[in-house]
């Protein structure tokens, strides 16, 4: 193994580790909702789930400028700085004396999290141009591990020591990981010019047409992301309200649901290098059916259904990300992915607040009362598939414009 291959492999695994931390923080609060509500004396579920909306809103708004920076600055340094900020924010969140301070720290955590995806996704597409879906899918194992660790650990520690203990401990762990990343990552910059595939156009498509299609794709997939983020919060509230699970058990169930992506992400990511559109329709279609069925199932079947949902729904992310990266010019990959996250994520981030308020307004917390919520999220996931057909339009336009201008 030569020096370049060794550095590329090390950077690949480090990206996977940082991916885990990036997804630890947004889901760590899920099983702690009711504990936070009780501790702060909040009056509704919507108030506590609003914290997640603030975190995701900050994350998504910042993603576009971070995407621009990812095309210009050292991506590895951006990754380390983002994780350090994320960890520091959780340390502050654990010590927040009031609800207003919690909102501020959640905003900072979201900003720190926004550093990862534009830089890492563009870097992986550059490093693995022939197997982008496979690479992004394998790095997705890190996200699945983070998804599993956060609610499982937070629910367990929160039930025993209160919600602040796991938040503080996860924050400190992130700061340590950021320092280790700086020392372990290969030296040198990682820009598009270093790993430029020969079959990529040298400039982006004509401005209005190109960016309009990217925005339209983002709007379609904002429906998917609204449904997915909404399912995170709704599953937590549904398990605790309708089936009376405690925070520890809720965290374990949510962790298992999200850990399923450790298998589906690399599996479907690799398959998607051959059949992207059909595979995306399959995984999101199955996910939507399981969402719609959730409130109709007996308690014994809910856990298995959530795991099936997580397996298929999360498999769609490496498919979409790799399709988007291979369809746009190399030197604007970070910018494109940042814009994609900003547009889709800003809309999707409101889901936590909306679901929290909707749940609080229910006249009953019986499982059957949740039917309209689950049905709505399932329909949004199905409607998001319109974005898959627009991705094909981007790919065809990229081939048609060998020398486009902005």
C-alpha positions in Angstrom: 0.0 0.0 0.0 1.6 3.3 -1.1 1.6 6.5 0.9 -1.3 8.1 -0.9 -3.5 5.1 -0.5 -2.6 4.8 3.1 -3.5 8.4 3.8 -6.7 8.1 1.8 -7.8 5.0 3.9 -6.9 6.7 7.2 -8.9 9.8 6.2 -11.8 7.6 5.2 -12.0 5.9 8.6 -11.6 9.2 10.4 -14.5 10.7 8.4 -16.6 7.7 9.6 -15.7 8.5 13.2 -16.5 12.2 12.9 -19.8 11.2 11.2 -20.7 9.3 14.3 -20.2 12.4 16.5 -22.0 14.6 14.0 -25.1 12.5 14.5 -24.7 11.9 18.2 -25.6 15.4 19.1 -28.9 15.9 17.2 -30.5 12.8 18.6 -29.1 12.8 22.2 -32.0 14.8 23.4 -34.7 12.5 22.0 -35.2 10.3 25.0 -34.7 13.2 27.4 -37.7 15.3 26.3 -39.9 14.6 29.2 -37.0 14.8 31.7 -36.1 18.3 30.4 -39.7 19.3 30.4 -40.1 18.3 34.1 -36.8 19.8 35.2 -37.4 23.2 33.6 -41.1 23.3 34.4 -42.2 23.6 30.8 -45.9 23.4 30.0 -46.0 21.6 26.7 -44.2 19.0 24.6 -43.8 21.7 21.9 -41.5 23.8 24.1 -39.0 21.0 24.7 -39.1 19.8 21.1 -38.5 23.3 19.9 -34.9 22.9 21.2 -34.4 20.3 18.5 -35.9 22.7 15.9 -33.4 25.4 17.0 -30.5 23.0 16.7 -31.4 21.8 13.3 -32.4 25.3 12.0 -29.0 26.6 13.0 -27.3 23.5 11.4 -29.1 24.0 8.1 -28.9 27.8 7.8 -25.1 27.6 8.3 -24.6 24.7 5.8 -24.6 26.9 2.7 -21.8 29.3 3.8 -19.9 26.3 5.2 -20.3 24.6 1.8 -18.7 27.6 0.1 -15.8 27.4 2.6 -15.5 23.7 2.0 -14.6 24.4 -1.6 -11.9 27.0 -0.6 -10.4 26.0 2.7 -8.7 23.0 4.3 -11.6 20.5 4.7 -9.9 18.6 7.5 -9.5 21.7 9.6 -13.1 22.5 9.1 -14.2 19.1 10.3 -12.1 19.4 13.5 -13.3 22.9 14.2 -16.9 21.9 13.8 -16.7 18.9 16.1 -15.0 21.0 18.8 -17.7 23.7 18.6 -20.4 21.0 18.8 -18.8 19.4 21.9 -18.4 22.8 23.6 -22.0 23.7 22.9 -23.2 20.5 24.7 -20.9 21.2 27.7 -22.7 24.6 27.9 -26.1 23.1 27.3 -25.5 20.7 30.3 -25.0 23.7 32.6 -27.7 26.0 31.1 -29.6 27.7 34.0 -32.7 28.4 32.0 -34.8 27.5 28.9 -33.4 30.6 27.1 -29.8 29.5 27.6 -30.7 26.1 26.3 -32.0 27.6 23.1 -28.7 29.6 22.7 -26.5 26.5 23.3 -28.6 24.4 20.9 -28.1 27.1 18.2 -24.4 26.8 18.8 -24.5 23.0 18.6 -26.3 23.2 15.3 -23.7 25.6 13.9 -20.9 23.3 14.9 -22.6 20.3 13.3 -23.0 22.2 10.0 -19.2 21.9 9.4 -19.3 18.2 8.7 -21.5 17.3 5.7 -20.5 19.8 3.0 -16.8 19.2 3.7 -16.9 15.5 4.2 -19.3 14.5 1.4 -17.4 16.6 -1.1 -14.1 15.2 0.1 -15.3 11.6 -0.2 -16.7 12.1 -3.7 -13.3 13.5 -4.7 -11.4 10.6 -3.0 -13.6 7.8 -4.4 -14.9 9.1 -7.8 -15.6 5.6 -9.2 -17.4 4.2 -6.1 -19.0 7.3 -4.5 -22.1 5.5 -3.3 -20.1 2.7 -1.8 -17.8 5.2 0.0 -20.6 7.4 1.4 -22.6 4.3 2.4 -19.7 2.9 4.4 -19.0 6.2 6.1 -22.7 6.1 6.9 -21.9 3.2 9.3 -20.4 5.9 11.5 -23.6 7.9 11.5 -25.6 4.7 12.4 -23.2 4.1 15.4 -23.7 7.7 16.5 -27.4 7.4 16.1 -27.4 4.3 18.3 -25.0 5.5 21.0 -26.7 8.8 21.6 -30.3 7.9 22.5 -29.2 4.6 24.1 -26.6 6.2 26.4 -28.6 9.4 27.0 -31.7 7.5 28.0 -29.8 5.1 30.3 -27.8 7.9 32.0 -30.7 10.3 32.0 -32.9 7.9 33.8 -30.3 7.4 36.5 -28.6 10.8 36.9 -30.9 13.3 35.1 -30.7 14.8 31.6 -27.7 17.0 32.3 -25.2 14.2 33.0 -25.2 12.5 29.5 -25.3 15.9 27.7 -22.1 17.0 29.6 -20.3 13.7 29.0 -21.1 13.5 25.3 -19.9 17.1 25.0 -16.5 16.4 26.6 -16.1 13.3 24.5 -16.6 15.4 21.3 -13.9 17.9 22.3 -11.5 15.1 22.9 -12.3 13.5 19.6 -11.7 16.8 17.7 -8.2 17.1 19.3 -7.4 13.5 18.3 -8.6 14.1 14.7 -6.2 17.0 14.3 -3.2 14.8 15.3 -4.3 11.6 13.4 -5.6 13.1 10.1 -3.0 13.0 7.2 -1.3 16.4 6.7 -2.0 18.5 3.6 -5.1 20.2 2.1 -8.0 18.3 0.6 -9.5 20.4 -2.2 -11.3 19.4 -5.4 -8.1 20.1 -7.4 -6.2 17.2 -5.8 -8.7 14.5 -6.7 -10.5 15.7 -9.8 -12.1 12.9 -11.9 -11.5 13.1 -15.6 -15.2 12.8 -16.5 -16.4 15.8 -14.6 -17.2 19.1 -16.2 -14.7 21.9 -15.5 -17.4 24.5 -14.5 -20.9 24.6 -13.3 -24.0 24.7 -15.5 -25.5 28.1 -16.5 -26.5 29.8 -13.3 -30.2 30.1 -13.3 -31.0 26.7 -14.7 -28.5 24.8 -12.6 -29.2 26.4 -9.3 -32.9 26.4 -9.9 -32.8 22.6 -10.3 -30.7 22.2 -7.2 -33.2 24.3 -5.2 -36.1 22.2 -6.6 -34.4 19.0 -5.6 -33.8 20.3 -2.2 -37.4 21.3 -1.8 -38.6 17.8 -2.7 -36.2 16.1 -0.3 -37.2 18.6 2.4 -40.4 16.5 2.5 -38.3 13.4 3.2 -36.3 15.1 5.8 -39.4 16.6 7.5 -40.8 13.1 7.6 -37.6 11.6 9.0 -36.9 14.3 11.6 -40.5 14.2 12.6 -40.3 10.4 13.0 -37.4 10.8 15.5 -39.5 13.1 17.7 -42.8 11.4 17.2 -41.4 8.0 17.9 -40.0 9.2 21.2 -43.3 10.9 22.3 -45.4 8.0 20.9 -43.4 5.4 22.9 -43.5 7.4 26.1 -47.1 8.7 25.9 -49.0 5.8 24.2 -47.0 2.8 25.4 -45.6 4.3 28.6 -42.0 3.4 28.1 -39.5 5.1 30.4 -36.5 7.2 29.0 -34.1 4.3 29.3 -36.2 1.9 27.3 -37.2 4.6 24.8 -33.5 5.4 24.2 -32.7 1.8 23.6 -35.5 1.4 21.1 -34.6 4.6 19.2 -31.0 3.5 19.2 -31.9 0.2 17.7 -34.0 1.9 15.1 -31.1 4.1 14.0 -28.4 1.4 14.3 -30.1 -0.5 11.5 -28.5 2.0 9.1 -25.1 0.4 9.9 -26.2 -2.5 7.7 -28.4 -0.7 5.1 -26.2 2.3 4.4 -23.1 0.4 3.0 -25.4 -2.2 1.4 -27.7 0.1 -0.5 -24.9 2.7 -1.0 -22.9 0.1 -2.9 -25.9 -1.2 -4.9 -26.9 2.4 -5.8 -23.7 2.8 -7.9 -25.7 0.7 -10.5 -29.4 1.4 -9.8 -29.9 4.7 -8.0 -33.5 5.8 -8.9 -35.2 2.4 -8.6 -33.4 1.6 -5.3 -34.4 5.0 -3.8 -38.0 4.5 -4.7 -37.9 1.0 -3.1 -36.3 2.0 0.2 -38.4 5.1 0.7 -41.6 3.3 -0.4 -41.1 0.6 2.2 -40.2 3.2 4.9 -43.4 5.1 4.2 -45.5 2.0 4.6 -44.0 1.2 8.0 -44.6 4.7 9.2 -48.2 4.6 8.2 -48.7 1.3 9.9 -47.1 2.3 13.2 -50.1 3.4 15.2 -52.2 0.4 14.0 -49.7 -2.2 15.3 -49.8 -3.9 18.7 -47.3 -2.9 21.3 -45.2 -6.1 20.7 -44.8 -5.3 17.0 -43.9 -1.5 17.4 -40.2 -2.1 18.1 -39.7 -4.4 15.1 -41.5 -2.0 12.9 -39.3 0.9 14.0 -36.2 -1.1 13.2 -37.5 -1.9 9.7 -38.3 1.8 9.2 -34.8 2.8 10.2 -33.2 0.2 8.0 -34.9 1.4 4.8 -35.4 5.1 5.5 -31.8 5.8 6.4 -30.6 3.8 3.4 -31.9 6.5 1.2 -29.3 9.1 2.3 -26.1 7.7 0.7 -28.1 7.1 -2.5 -29.2 10.7 -2.7 -25.9 12.1 -1.6 -23.8 10.1 -4.0 -26.2 10.9 -6.9 -26.0 14.6 -6.2 -22.2 14.6 -5.9 -21.6 12.7 -9.1 -24.1 14.9 -11.0 -22.5 18.3 -10.3 -19.1 19.9 -11.2 -16.3 19.0 -8.8 -15.3 22.5 -7.8 -18.8 23.4 -6.5 -19.6 20.1 -4.7 -19.3 21.7 -1.3 -21.4 24.6 -2.3 -24.1 22.5 -3.8 -24.3 20.2 -0.8 -24.4 23.1 1.5 -27.2 24.7 -0.4 -29.0 21.3 -0.5 -28.8 21.0 3.3 -29.8 24.6 3.9 -32.9 24.5 1.7 -34.2 21.1 2.7 -33.1 21.3 6.3 -34.6 24.7 7.1 -38.0 23.3 6.2 -37.4 19.9 7.8 -36.1 21.4 11.1 -39.5 22.8 11.9 -40.8 19.2 12.2 -39.7 18.7 15.8 -41.6 21.8 17.0 -44.7 21.0 14.8 -44.8 17.3 16.0 -44.4 18.4 19.6 -47.2 20.9 19.4 -49.4 18.5 17.5 -48.8 15.8 20.1 -49.6 18.1 22.9 -52.9 19.1 21.3 -54.1 15.6 21.0 -57.2 14.9 23.0 -56.0 11.5 23.9 -52.6 9.8 24.0 -53.9 6.4 23.0 -52.1 4.9 20.0 -55.0 5.4 17.7 -54.9 9.2 18.3 -51.5 9.3 16.6 -52.9 8.0 13.3 -53.1 11.5 11.6 -49.5 12.3 12.5 -48.0 9.0 11.2 -50.1 9.2 8.1 -49.0 12.7 7.3 -45.3 11.8 7.7 -45.7 8.8 5.4 -47.3 10.9 2.7 -44.5 13.4 2.8 -41.9 10.6 2.4 -43.7 9.4 -0.7 -44.0 12.9 -2.2 -40.3 13.5 -1.8 -39.5 10.9 -4.5 -40.2 13.7 -7.0 -36.6 14.9 -6.2 -35.2 11.6 -7.6 -36.4 12.4 -11.1 -34.9 15.9 -10.9 -31.6 14.4 -10.0 -31.7 12.7 -13.4 -32.2 16.0 -15.0 -29.1 17.4 -13.3 -27.1 14.4 -14.5 -28.2 14.8 -18.1 -27.6 18.6 -18.1 -24.1 18.0 -16.7 -23.3 15.7 -19.7 -24.8 18.2 -22.2 -22.7 21.2 -20.9 -19.1 20.3 -21.3 -18.0 23.9 -20.8 -20.8 25.6 -18.8 -20.5 29.1 -17.3 -22.0 30.7 -14.3 
